[in-house]
């Protein structure tokens, strides 16, 4: 991970004062009493993390409440990152005083604070991407606060060291069971609260093991790719196809014979058995297949699958 400029101040302070690094709980103590939000129910999946963010002063809502579905701007992410750095280092965030007749944006002091630390902030008014969120937070959170609880070495769509650090620390788990990061997607305030709270409270961090992504790399498809006109995706279809092949492989092994696509089961070749059973499972026929399905060759797929499994 790239050296975090903002963390240098913290490192120097620790060398002078104590050999022990600050824990997230020490860096982010409770400073506010949670009053509740009118738009956050106790049963909402993000309720506990919205509360934690308010209590430590990292996210304190909007004029209308918490606004869980509102998409976060870069300026809002910059404010969170600046508050984090101030809490970790003990540095105050200097508030810029506008000149007579001048109107400064609400995020100006936070952006200025980060840029003075050498941290590049994208256009504050635009919607923040998931990558920009991680990059800004990783610029201020020391490695010592990102102790790994997972052992994830690869992701379907990102090799970024900061992103992997957040996954392994249990702060990110991706947008699907394969751990897809979706770097260019935006994120809501509810999603942001979950990740910010996990930085501040290690008890909220998530253990996570991504599902096997090999079927998709072998097929040259993404889980979201639509294979049939009824909306069936590769994310549903490929794992099922692979499970059928695994069953046939196991049956062959139990009988001491090699797997061969032209072996038969109930008078049907393995090849046709896999194709027909998968189509029936999803209530479609080959005619319902999109061009992606028509381009899919199960024999070629499985050969590549075995090569990648090694």
PyMOL commands that set and color helices and strands:
alter all, ss='L'
color gray80, all
select helices_A, chain A and resi 7-17+24-27+47-56+74-89+108-116+130-138+143-145+161-168+189-200+202-204+214-219+234-254+270-281+286-288+291-294+298-309
alter helices_A, ss='H'
color red, helices_A
select strands_A, chain A and resi 264-265+268-269
alter strands_A, ss='S'
color yellow, strands_A
deselect
rebuild
show_as cartoon
